[in-house]
């Protein structure tokens, strides 16, 4: 009997209850020392749903698509604020049943069914966004009703504090930070403070309950810090400054004469780059470092003390490299960036869900994917593209660049979308030996100017985007590495890049001499990358085609940023083929060259010619995603 079956077996629920009570006693204790890092978990197919996951066809879709990971279920602020209310069916979680116990049992049962299909379950953990009213004619509502009347000590342990208002972010005048952006059920929105140790204890209790219900890990969302002036943020920011600057420098740089007595008018996080100052950037750095420490304390230390292989991730935002005003990691020091996390989720927001082919705008995340891949040491990641139309290209783009398709909007309730999702996922599963734990293969590197961002200069980021697009248009095989990477010079030497492009250099250019690079004769609407599989001795060349018939309005004309109505508007235009002249790694001889595409059931063996250090072959026509795998002859040694 599997663990999942055991949980669903009524005869064993008594044992589960005892284990939960034991975990409760652990939750009340201080967090353990840092747990050993979880084993590196490799995957390249995932799905994520906030809606329609209760559809009877969901498990059939999972069985057909064969993802390795499902972001499924809710265990944080959404669950405890809303699942017991009349708003349980609506945004954001769309719970299929009402009630804390009922929804918890439902998720537990589905987690077991997903486990039976070989899928790891990562639950969504809203870490601070709370919906409710502390008081009113009906008494407390939402989160506050849960905390006052429905906190289950058998499941969650004792309440960290009696008054939940002490857990929340506050303005400088001491009032609570509130919003009415969604007005779910007519209730307001409040924000817990991640710097508050009592709130971290709440998150630990929720984490423990999620693990008991079968979650294999959690992805933290709503991972922001606002202009909070609670005692923990004020003391934390002062300690942050004290640890970085002596008293004299605080006075000279920030006009702070007495840090202990100083009152800050603001302790901001994200802000407009044009309004940035050295002090504001220290506030942003403090916000991001403090959030990371809270994340580590709850999930990496405490969560992995309960479940050593717990998967842990953050739902972050990058857009088209928005810095200072976006990106939850933009001012994190390099030694904290992604440390200990199982995979990365980065949302591209509204920057990549449409095309403008006349302007050669492909609505892609290729450059962002290479930045994440290079910075995160080829560990798994995904991009949330808010893309419900170009299903195939969204999957292909991530697969080609070492990511895990696809972040969001896997519209399995649309029969045509479901067919293509399943087709492409089955292709990735069938050829898992080419994708599992693969590493990038590149002939050049473009440096990302993170040092300059930390200094408040985002101009080099625009230059980085410009150079990156030029390299993509020229089909250069290139990596991206941040320029604050520890041991950067040694890493560049180890990887033996033929060319290093630094956007902060006055003469930085993407006009690289083609003599020492691989050459690809394809349209600019094709993006090309290469990878080295872990499980086979070879090299894989990935080609992703963004060309399409773009959506038009009722008048037959193109409209700006038209994402289309769904997969019926994807309408890819096939690539007629092209020529590859690949620079062969020293000492290697090609044995076989094979062409694969999800649209064809059988591979095609290609004719090739290898001479003078180059391997040449013709790629046949393909629709969206073409994969050419070169198998090497066994090495002489």
Residue pairs with C-beta under 8 A, 6 or more apart in sequence:
1 9
2 112
2 115
2 116
3 115
3 214
4 111
4 112
4 113
4 115
4 116
4 214
5 112
5 116
6 12
7 13
7 16
7 108
7 112
7 213
7 214
8 108
8 109
8 112
16 212
17 154
19 212
20 154
20 155
20 208
20 209
20 212
21 154
23 208
23 211
23 212
23 306
24 153
24 154
24 155
24 156
24 157
24 205
24 208
25 157
26 208
26 305
26 306
27 156
27 157
27 201
27 204
27 205
27 208
27 302
28 157
28 158
31 204
31 297
31 301
31 302
31 305
32 301
32 302
32 305
33 301
34 296
34 300
34 301
35 300
35 301
35 304
35 305
35 308
36 304
36 308
37 340
38 304
38 308
38 309
38 310
38 311
38 312
38 340
38 342
39 309
40 379
41 120
41 309
41 311
41 342
41 343
41 380
42 380
42 436
42 437
43 68
43 69
43 120
43 343
43 380
43 404
44 68
44 380
44 399
44 403
44 404
44 405
44 428
44 432
44 435
44 436
45 65
45 66
45 67
45 68
45 69
45 404
45 405
45 425
45 428
45 429
46 67
46 68
46 69
46 70
46 71
46 382
46 404
46 405
46 406
46 407
47 62
47 65
47 67
47 69
47 70
47 71
47 406
47 410
48 70
48 71
48 72
48 384
48 407
48 408
48 410
49 58
49 70
49 71
49 72
49 410
50 92
50 93
50 94
50 124
51 94
52 58
52 94
52 412
52 413
53 72
53 73
53 94
53 96
54 94
54 95
54 96
54 97
54 106
55 412
55 413
57 412
57 413
58 412
59 110
59 113
59 114
59 117
61 412
61 418
61 421
61 422
62 70
62 114
62 117
62 119
63 117
64 418
64 422
64 426
65 410
65 412
65 421
65 422
65 425
65 426
66 425
66 426
66 429
67 119
67 425
68 118
68 119
68 120
68 404
69 119
69 120
69 121
69 122
69 311
69 404
70 114
70 119
70 120
70 121
70 122
71 122
71 123
71 124
71 219
72 107
72 110
72 111
72 114
72 121
72 122
72 123
73 107
73 110
73 111
73 121
73 123
73 124
73 210
73 215
74 83
74 93
74 95
74 103
74 107
74 123
74 124
74 125
74 126
75 107
75 123
75 124
75 125
75 206
75 207
75 209
75 210
75 213
75 215
75 218
76 124
76 125
76 126
76 127
76 203
76 206
76 218
76 220
76 221
77 126
77 127
77 128
77 129
77 130
77 131
77 143
77 192
77 222
78 92
78 93
78 124
78 126
78 129
78 131
79 93
79 95
79 100
79 103
79 104
79 126
79 206
80 100
80 143
80 146
80 206
81 130
81 131
81 132
81 142
81 143
81 146
82 88
82 93
82 95
82 131
82 142
82 184
82 185
83 93
83 95
83 98
83 99
83 100
83 102
83 103
84 98
84 99
84 100
84 145
84 146
84 150
85 98
85 141
85 142
85 145
85 185
86 185
87 131
87 184
87 185
87 187
88 95
88 97
88 98
88 99
88 103
89 95
89 98
90 184
91 182
91 184
92 182
93 124
95 103
96 103
96 106
97 103
97 106
100 146
100 150
100 152
104 209
104 213
107 123
107 213
107 214
108 213
108 214
111 121
111 213
111 214
111 215
112 214
114 121
115 121
115 214
120 216
120 217
120 311
121 214
121 215
121 216
121 217
122 215
122 216
122 217
122 218
122 219
122 311
122 313
123 210
123 215
123 217
123 218
123 219
124 218
124 219
124 221
124 315
125 203
125 206
125 207
125 210
125 218
125 219
125 220
125 221
126 221
126 222
127 192
127 194
127 203
127 220
127 221
127 222
127 223
127 294
127 295
127 298
128 169
128 191
128 192
128 193
128 194
128 199
128 222
128 223
128 224
129 189
129 191
129 222
130 142
130 143
130 168
130 189
130 190
130 191
130 192
131 142
131 143
131 182
131 184
131 185
131 187
131 188
131 189
131 190
132 140
132 141
132 142
132 143
132 144
132 145
132 146
132 187
132 188
132 190
133 140
133 141
133 142
133 144
133 187
133 188
134 140
134 144
134 164
134 165
135 144
139 145
139 148
140 147
140 148
140 149
141 185
141 187
142 185
142 187
143 164
143 190
144 164
147 159
147 164
148 164
151 159
153 159
155 209
155 212
156 205
156 206
156 208
156 209
157 205
157 208
160 167
160 198
160 199
160 201
160 202
160 205
161 167
161 198
165 176
166 196
166 198
167 192
167 193
167 196
167 198
167 199
167 202
168 176
168 177
168 190
168 191
168 192
168 193
168 230
169 176
169 177
169 190
169 191
169 192
169 193
169 225
169 226
169 228
169 230
169 233
170 176
170 177
170 193
170 228
170 229
170 230
171 177
171 227
171 229
172 227
172 229
172 264
172 265
172 266
174 229
176 190
177 190
177 191
177 226
177 227
177 228
178 188
178 189
178 190
179 188
179 189
180 188
180 189
181 189
182 189
191 224
191 226
191 228
192 199
192 202
193 199
193 225
193 228
193 230
193 232
193 233
194 200
194 225
194 290
194 291
194 294
194 295
195 225
195 228
195 230
195 232
195 233
195 236
195 290
195 294
196 230
196 232
197 232
200 294
200 297
200 298
203 298
204 298
204 302
204 303
207 218
207 298
207 299
207 302
207 303
207 306
208 306
210 218
211 303
211 306
211 307
211 310
216 307
216 309
216 310
216 311
217 310
217 311
217 312
217 313
217 342
218 299
218 303
218 310
218 311
218 312
218 313
219 312
219 313
219 314
219 315
219 345
220 295
220 299
220 312
220 313
220 314
220 315
221 314
221 315
222 315
223 291
223 295
223 314
223 315
223 316
223 328
224 269
224 270
224 291
224 328
225 233
225 269
225 287
225 288
225 290
225 291
226 269
227 266
227 267
227 268
227 269
228 267
229 264
229 267
233 267
233 290
234 264
234 267
236 286
236 290
237 264
237 267
237 283
237 286
238 259
238 260
238 262
240 282
240 285
240 286
240 289
240 290
241 250
241 254
241 256
241 259
241 282
241 286
242 259
244 282
245 253
245 254
247 259
250 256
250 259
251 257
253 278
253 279
254 278
254 279
254 282
256 262
266 280
266 283
267 283
267 286
267 287
268 280
268 283
268 284
268 287
269 283
269 284
269 287
269 288
270 284
270 324
270 325
270 326
271 280
271 284
271 324
271 325
272 324
272 325
273 323
273 324
273 325
273 456
273 458
276 324
276 456
277 456
278 456
281 324
281 331
281 454
281 456
284 324
284 330
284 331
285 331
285 332
285 454
288 328
288 329
288 330
288 331
288 332
289 332
289 333
289 336
291 328
292 332
292 336
292 339
295 312
295 314
296 339
296 340
299 310
299 312
300 312
300 340
300 341
303 310
303 312
304 310
304 312
311 342
311 343
312 340
312 341
312 342
313 341
313 342
313 343
313 344
313 345
314 328
314 341
314 344
314 345
315 345
315 347
315 384
316 327
316 328
316 329
316 344
316 345
316 346
316 347
317 326
317 327
317 328
317 346
317 347
317 349
318 326
318 327
318 346
318 347
318 348
318 368
318 372
319 326
319 327
319 347
319 348
319 349
319 350
319 351
320 348
320 351
320 352
320 368
320 465
321 327
321 367
321 368
321 371
321 461
321 464
321 465
323 330
323 453
323 458
323 461
324 330
324 331
324 453
324 456
324 458
329 337
329 338
330 453
331 453
331 454
333 484
334 450
334 482
334 484
334 485
334 486
335 486
337 375
337 482
338 344
338 375
338 376
338 379
342 379
342 380
343 379
343 380
343 381
343 382
343 404
344 372
344 376
344 379
344 380
344 381
344 382
345 381
345 382
345 383
345 384
345 407
346 368
346 372
346 381
346 382
346 383
346 384
347 383
347 384
347 386
347 407
348 365
348 368
348 383
348 384
348 385
348 386
349 386
350 386
350 561
352 363
352 364
352 365
352 383
352 385
352 387
353 363
353 385
353 386
353 387
353 389
353 390
353 563
354 363
354 561
354 562
354 563
354 564
355 361
355 362
355 363
355 390
355 546
355 548
355 550
356 363
356 550
356 560
356 561
357 525
357 546
357 547
357 548
357 550
360 473
360 524
360 525
362 525
362 527
362 546
363 390
363 546
364 397
364 527
364 546
365 383
365 385
365 397
365 398
366 397
366 401
366 472
366 527
366 529
366 544
367 465
367 468
367 469
367 472
367 480
368 383
369 381
369 383
369 397
369 398
369 401
369 402
369 403
370 401
370 440
370 446
370 468
370 478
370 479
370 480
370 529
371 448
371 480
371 482
372 381
372 403
373 381
373 401
373 402
373 403
373 440
373 479
373 480
374 440
374 445
374 448
374 479
374 480
374 481
374 482
375 448
375 480
375 481
375 482
375 485
378 402
378 437
378 438
378 439
378 440
380 403
380 404
381 402
381 403
381 404
382 398
382 403
382 404
382 405
382 406
382 407
383 397
383 398
383 403
383 406
383 407
384 407
384 408
385 394
385 406
385 407
385 408
385 409
386 408
386 409
387 394
387 406
387 408
387 409
387 563
388 409
388 411
388 417
388 563
388 564
388 566
388 567
389 551
389 563
389 564
389 565
389 566
389 567
389 569
389 570
390 548
390 564
390 570
391 406
391 410
391 411
391 417
391 420
391 421
391 424
391 567
391 570
392 420
392 424
392 570
392 572
392 598
392 623
392 624
392 625
393 544
393 545
393 546
393 570
393 572
393 624
393 625
394 405
394 406
395 405
395 406
395 421
395 424
395 425
395 428
395 625
396 405
396 424
396 542
396 544
396 624
396 625
397 403
397 405
397 527
397 544
398 404
398 405
398 406
398 407
399 405
399 424
399 428
399 435
399 542
399 625
400 527
400 529
400 542
400 543
400 544
400 625
401 529
401 542
402 438
402 439
402 440
402 531
405 424
405 425
405 428
406 421
410 417
410 421
411 417
411 418
411 421
411 566
411 567
412 418
412 421
414 566
414 567
416 567
416 568
417 566
417 567
420 567
423 598
423 599
424 598
424 625
426 598
427 596
427 598
428 435
431 596
431 627
433 533
433 535
433 536
434 531
434 533
434 536
434 540
434 627
434 629
435 533
436 533
436 534
436 535
437 534
437 535
438 531
438 532
438 533
438 534
438 540
439 531
439 532
439 534
440 479
440 529
440 530
440 531
440 532
441 477
441 530
441 531
441 532
441 539
442 477
442 478
442 479
442 495
442 497
442 530
443 476
443 477
443 478
443 497
443 498
443 499
443 516
443 517
443 518
443 583
444 471
444 476
444 477
444 478
444 479
444 497
444 498
444 499
444 500
444 501
444 512
444 517
445 478
445 479
445 480
445 481
445 492
445 495
445 497
445 499
445 500
445 501
446 464
446 467
446 468
446 471
446 478
446 479
446 480
446 481
446 501
446 503
447 464
447 480
447 481
447 482
447 483
447 500
447 501
447 502
447 503
447 504
448 464
448 480
448 481
448 482
448 483
449 457
449 460
449 461
449 463
449 464
449 483
449 503
449 504
450 482
450 483
450 484
451 483
451 484
452 458
452 459
452 460
452 461
452 483
452 504
453 460
453 461
454 484
460 503
460 504
461 503
463 503
463 504
463 508
464 503
467 501
467 503
467 508
467 509
467 510
468 480
470 510
471 478
471 501
471 510
471 512
472 527
473 524
474 510
474 512
475 519
475 520
475 522
475 526
475 527
475 528
476 510
476 512
476 517
477 517
477 518
477 528
477 529
477 530
478 501
479 495
479 497
481 488
481 491
481 492
483 502
483 504
485 491
492 500
498 516
498 517
499 512
499 516
499 517
501 508
501 509
501 510
501 512
502 508
516 583
517 583
518 530
518 580
518 581
518 582
518 583
519 579
519 580
519 581
520 526
520 528
520 578
520 579
520 580
520 581
521 578
521 579
521 580
522 528
522 543
522 575
522 578
522 619
523 547
523 575
525 545
525 546
525 547
526 543
526 544
526 545
526 546
526 547
526 575
526 578
527 543
527 544
527 546
528 541
528 542
528 543
528 544
529 541
529 542
530 539
530 540
530 541
530 542
531 539
531 540
531 542
532 538
532 539
532 540
533 540
536 629
536 631
537 631
537 632
537 634
537 635
538 629
538 630
538 631
538 632
539 582
539 585
539 629
539 630
539 632
540 627
540 628
540 629
540 630
541 580
541 582
541 627
541 628
541 629
541 630
542 625
542 626
542 627
543 575
543 578
543 619
543 622
543 625
543 626
543 627
543 628
544 624
544 625
545 572
545 573
545 574
545 575
545 622
545 623
545 624
545 625
545 626
547 572
547 573
547 575
548 570
548 571
548 572
548 573
549 571
549 573
550 558
550 562
550 571
551 558
551 559
551 562
551 563
551 564
551 565
551 569
552 558
552 559
552 562
553 559
553 562
564 570
572 623
572 624
574 621
574 622
574 623
575 621
575 622
575 623
575 626
576 621
577 618
577 619
577 620
577 621
577 622
578 618
578 619
579 616
579 617
579 618
579 619
580 615
580 616
580 617
580 618
580 619
580 628
581 614
581 615
581 616
582 614
582 615
582 616
582 630
583 613
583 614
584 590
584 610
584 613
584 614
584 615
587 635
587 636
588 632
588 633
588 635
589 610
589 632
589 633
590 608
590 610
590 615
590 630
590 631
590 632
590 633
591 631
591 632
591 633
592 605
592 630
592 631
593 605
593 606
593 607
593 608
593 615
593 617
593 628
593 629
593 630
593 631
594 603
594 604
594 605
594 606
594 628
594 629
594 631
595 603
595 604
595 605
595 606
595 619
595 620
595 626
595 627
595 628
596 603
596 604
596 626
596 627
596 628
596 629
597 622
597 623
597 625
597 626
597 627
598 624
598 625
599 622
599 623
599 624
604 620
606 617
606 618
606 619
606 620
606 628
607 617
607 618
608 615
608 616
608 617
609 615
609 616
609 617
610 616
615 630
617 628
619 626
619 628
